[in-house]
């Protein structure tokens, strides 16, 4: 995989901004977890879920997946887990 296969800096900024917005929307909405006794970090949750779902960090995804990533983040906000 070459660097040209990765998301452009512009698209990466768009996705990061979207992750931040989703984290704000999820604040206080994630169910409690025994692994996070002081509360869950919604921003990290979104980033980790994106990486888990797509198999790599959002920055390592191709530009063609920007709309898919945004759609998935919307789904995460609607389905907090």
Secondary structure as UniProt FT lines:
FT   HELIX           3..5
FT   HELIX           9..26
FT   TURN            27..29
FT   TURN            34..35
FT   TURN            37..38
FT   HELIX           42..54
FT   HELIX           58..60
FT   HELIX           63..65
FT   HELIX           66..78
//
